């Protein structure tokens, strides 16, 4: 592992800092008496950034202060707080934590949907206030027969769709493009989908391109029996238009886990009784947050080890070298390996690359699978083969990767990958 100075601008989840500090020099900016002065002095030495929440935007101006920055590992799926395009221009890799929080966030979306439609929080408050003694809680709307429209059918969107389908409800979706492998009906127009559905769930990414995507026109199209659920980003919603729609009955109810100016929630929204409000807890379980922390740390450690990042974002894909254009000028590098060491490293990289090609040719990989993720599976397979694992054990490992990690249908493709990979290692 190379010496890689890591900056953590804000405390966030302390576990991340503790794990990084065990192996790499870690600098906790919020503990510095004068962060600005410290950054001016230390900026050129910093090569990795661990974003754990609670910090302002990482834009081009901030990156200029860290001229030798190579990787930004961000905690969470959304990364609209980072200017990923600016990072790409500077040859900086940005990573996030997809996959590990899909189920938790999908569960939260379903919880908000049920609570908003059936008024469960209101019913609980009714009981706690002793009002049940005076009569039954009023009848509510029902989930039965409703059509659920999902805005953004990525990994989390698909997890929500699976749960909604299990409830016996029809799913439709809107996104930039239709997905060939998806059986649900696609709407190229968000307004048209809002007219066609009864419940609208937003799972799209944040950022300038999607700001106020959910506006007065969309809410009007959703209609007086419509229910709106947001577990994505508050910036996707015109909050004033949403408050007006809820206040005037243009929509029936809403369930919100995110807001435009967190943690500041408008008093007008809090005062409404037909909205369920959560303090951005979509992925906030101990198990899931630990998995997200591990992903942040694993991306930084992989980079320090000279391996591809595990989960680079689309704007900064791994291209088989250090950043888009190689190492930044003036970056400190380790002493070159000896001739034997260099050959061994080259041979191993070549072997893993060969197995990567086998995986690509044998698997119909999902669109969101990247080379960094696939590299990790190929490297693990090489390690297992060299350790003497049986063919049965190797097949079991790859079968798990295929179904659990890559979210692919069951097939026997892993058997061919094992046979060809064993032959490559033995050669």
N, C-alpha and C positions, 0 to 999 in steps of 0.2 A: 504493500500500500504506500502510495506517495504521500509526502507531507502536503496537506491541503488545508489551508486556513479557511475556516467556515465562520460566516457571520450569521447570527440570529438577531434580527432587529428588534423583535418583541418576544415576550416570554411565551405566550400561547400555552401549548401543552408542554409542561416542563420535562416530561419523559423524553421528548425528542432531543432536547439539549443534553440530558444525562447520557443517552445512548451514544450520541455523536462524540461527546467529550471523552468517552472511554478509548477512542481510537484515533481521534483527530484533534488538532488545536481548534478550540471553539471560543468565539468571542461573543459575549452577551451584551449587545449595544445598550440595552435599557439600564444596565448597571453602571455605565460610564457616567462620571459627574458631568462631563460636557460632550455629549454624543457628536456634535458637529465638529469640534476640534479633533476628537478621536478619529472620526471618519477621514478627515483631511490628511491625517498622518498615516493611518493604517489602510486606507482605501486601496492603494496599489498592491498590497500584500494579500488581499482577500480573493479567493478563487471559487468559493461556493457560498450560496445564500440559502439558508433554511427558513422558509416562510411558514410560521405556525399560527398566524392570525394576529389581530390587534395592531397591525401596522398599516400605514398609508400606502398609496399606490407605488409600485415599482415601475417607474417610467424611464424614458430615455435619459432624462437629466440625472436620475438616481444612478443608472448604470454607468454613466460617464464618470461618476465618482469612484467607481470600482473598475478601473481600466483592464484588469486582468481576470475579471470574473468569467467563469466557464460554465457554471451550472446553477440554476435556481430550482430548488426542490420545494414545491408548494403543497401545503396541507389542505386537502379537499379536492373535489372534482372541478369545481369552478375556479377559473384563474383570471377573471376579468380585472382583478386588481394588479395584474402584471401586463405590461405592454409586450406581448409575445412577439409581435412583428418587429419591434425595436430590438428585442433580444436576438431574433433570427439574423437581423442585419449585422449584429455585432458578433455573430458566431457563438452565442450563448444558448445552451440547451435549457429549456424549461420543462419540468416534470410536474405531474399532478398525481392524485391517488384514485384512479378509476377502479371499478370492479369491486373493491373491498367494502364499499358502503351501499351498493345497489339495493340489497334486500332491506337494509335498515330504513333507507329513505323511502323505498316503495311501501313498506309497512306504515310509515308515518303518513304518507299520502292517503292510503286507504283509511287509516284512523281518522284523519281530518274529513275525508269524504263522508264517512258514516256519522261522525259527530255533527257535521253541518246539516246533513239531510234529516237525521232523526232528532236533532236538538238535544243530544245527550248531556252536554255540559249544562244547558239550561235546566234540564230535568233534575240533574244532581243539585244545582243551586236551589231549585224549588223544594226538594226534600230537606236540604240542610236548613233552609229558612223556616221549616215547620209548616209549610203551606199545604202539604199533602193531607194534613189533618182536616183541612177545610174543603178538600175535593181533589179529584184526580188531575194529573198534569194534562194539558190539552193534547189532542191528537196532532200528529206531525205528518210531514210528507214521507214518502216511501222511496226506497231504492228500486223497487220492482218496476220493470219495464223501461228503465232509463237507458239512454245511450251515452256512453262516456267518450268524450273527445280528448285525445292526448296531444299536447303541443310539444313535439320533440321526442321521437321514438328511438332514443339511443338505448344504452344498457339499462338505465333506470326506467326509462319509458316502457321498455319491453317487460321489465319486472313488474311494473304497475299493471300493464295490459294482461299479464298472466294471472294476476290476482283478481282483477276486475272480471275477466272471463270466467274464473272459478266461481264468482258470485252469480253467474248466469246473465251477465249484462253484455250488451253489444259494445265493441270497441271500434272507434274510428280514429284517424290520426292526421296531423298536419305537420309538415316539415319542408325543408328546402326542396327535397326530391322524394318521389315514391321509392320504396324499398322492395325489390323484386321478390325477396324471400318472405315478405310479410303478407299474411292473408287478409288482414284488416283493411277496410276501405280507406283510401287515401283522398284527402281534400287538398288541392293546390291552393285554395283560398281559405284563410283563417276565418274570415267573416262567414263564409258559406258553411264551414264546419260548425261554427258557433250556433248558426241557425238550426243545424241538423241534430245537434246533441243537447242533452239535458244537464250534463255535468262536464265542466271544462277543467282539465288538470294541466298545469304548466310545468314542463321539465326541461325547457330550453336553456341554453347557456346565457349568461349575462353579457354585458358589453354594449358599446355604442350601437351596434347593428340591431340589437333587440330591445333597446330602450323604449319603454311604453308600448311594447308590442300589443299588450292588452289595454285597449283604450275604450273610450265611451262607445264607439261604433261596435266593437266586439261584444261588449257587455250588453248593449241594446239588442244585438242579434241573439245572445244567449237567452234572453227573455225572462219574464216574471216568475217562471218555475225553475229557472236555471240556478245551478250551484257552481261556484268558482273555487278552485283549490290551487294554491301556489306553494310548491316546495322547492322552487328553483332559486331565483334571485328577485329581490324586491324591485330592482330597476326595470324589470319586464312589465311592470304594471303602473299605469297612471293612477296613483293612489287617490287623488282627488276625484277622479271619475269613478273609481270603485266605491268610495265613500258615498258619493251621490247616488250611485246605482243601488246600493244597499239601503240607504236612507229613504229613497223614494219608491222602493219596491220594483225597480226595473229588473233586479234579479232577486231570487229568493234568499240566498245565503252564501256565505263564503267560509273557507277554512284556510288560514294563512300561517305559514311557519317563517316567512321572510318578509322584510319591509324595506322601503326605500332608504331610510336613514337610521339603520340599526345602531344602538338599541333604542333609539327614540321612536316610539310608536305614536301616531297622532291621537290626541285626546278624542277627536271625533270618531275615530275607529273604535277605540276602547269603549266609548259610550254606547255603541250599537249592540243590540242583543241578538242580532241574526248573523253574527260572525264569530268563528272560533279562532282564537289567537294563541300561538305558541311562540316561545322565545328562541327560534332557530335551533331546534333540537332534532332535526331530521336524522342525523347520523350519530346523535349523542348518546350512544350506549358505551359502556366500558369496553366491551369486546370489539366493537367496530372502530372506536377511536384508537384503540391499541393497534389494530390492523392498519389504520391510516398512518399512525406514527411510524410503524415498522416500514411502511412503503416509502415515506420521506427519507428515512435513514438509509434504507437499502439503495435508493437512487444515488445518494451521496457516496456511500461506500463503493458502489459499483463504479462510479466515476473515478474515485480515488484509486481503485484497483486497475484502472485502464480498461474496464469493460463497458459495453454499451449501457446507457441508462435504461431502466426497466420500463418506465412509462412516460416517454416524451410526448409533449402535446403536438398536434398536427402542424402548427406553425414552425416548430423546431425539430424536425425529424432527425433521427440518428442517421448519419451518412457514412459511417465506417471510419470516422476520424474525430479528432478533438474539435468539435464545433463545426460550423458550416464551412469555415475556411481554414481549419487547423488551429494550432495554438496562437493565442494573441501575442503580439510583439512584446518582448521583454518578459514573458512568463518564465518563471523558474521551472526547470525540469530536472528529473532525476538523472544521475550519471548513467550513461549508456550501458546496456548490458554487455557482458562478454560475448565473444563469438559463439560459444556453446549455448549460453543462455538465450541469446537472440534467436539462434536456430530453433531451439526447443520451443520458444514462445511462438515463433512463426509457424512451426509445424502444428502446434496445438490450435492456433487460430485458424489455420487452413483446414484442419480436421473438423472443428466446430462449424466452419463455413460450409464444408461439404455436407454435414448433417442438416444444417439449415436448408440447403437446397433440396435435400431429400424430403424434409418436412413440407416445404412449399409445394413440391410436386405431388406429394401423396395426400395432403390435406386441402380441402376447400376452405381456406382460412377466412374468418370473419373480417370485415372491412376495418374494424378498429384494432386488429392485432398488429403490433409493430415489431420491427427487427430486434429492438432491445428485449422485449418480452420473449420472443422466439429464441433469441440467443441464450437467455437464461435456461430455457428448457433443454436446448441442445447441449449446453455445457453440463447441465446436471446429468443428462443421459450419458455423455462421455465419462463423467466421473463414476457413474454406476457401472458402466461396462468395464472400466479399468479396475474397479473394486471387485469385480467378479460376480456381480449379480446374475442370477439365473434369467433365462429368457422369459420365464413366467413373471418374475418380479419386474423386469424391464417393461413387459407388456402392461402389467398392472399400473405402473407409474405413468406411462404414456396414455393409457385409457383414461386415467383420472385427469390428466392435463387436458385431453381432448374434450371431455364432457364438462368437468367442473371449472377449469380455468379459461378455456377458449369458448365455452358455451356452444359447442358443436353437437349435432345429433350423434348418437351412438353409431359406430361403424367399425370395421375391422382394419382400417387404414393403419392403425398404430402397429399392427403386426409386421407389415412391410417395412415401416420405418425402423423398427427394431432390427430386423434381419439385415437390412442394408447398412445400418449404422454399425452393427457388430462387425460386419465385413470390412467397413472402412477403418475401424479402430484396429483390427487384427492386421490389416495391410500396412 
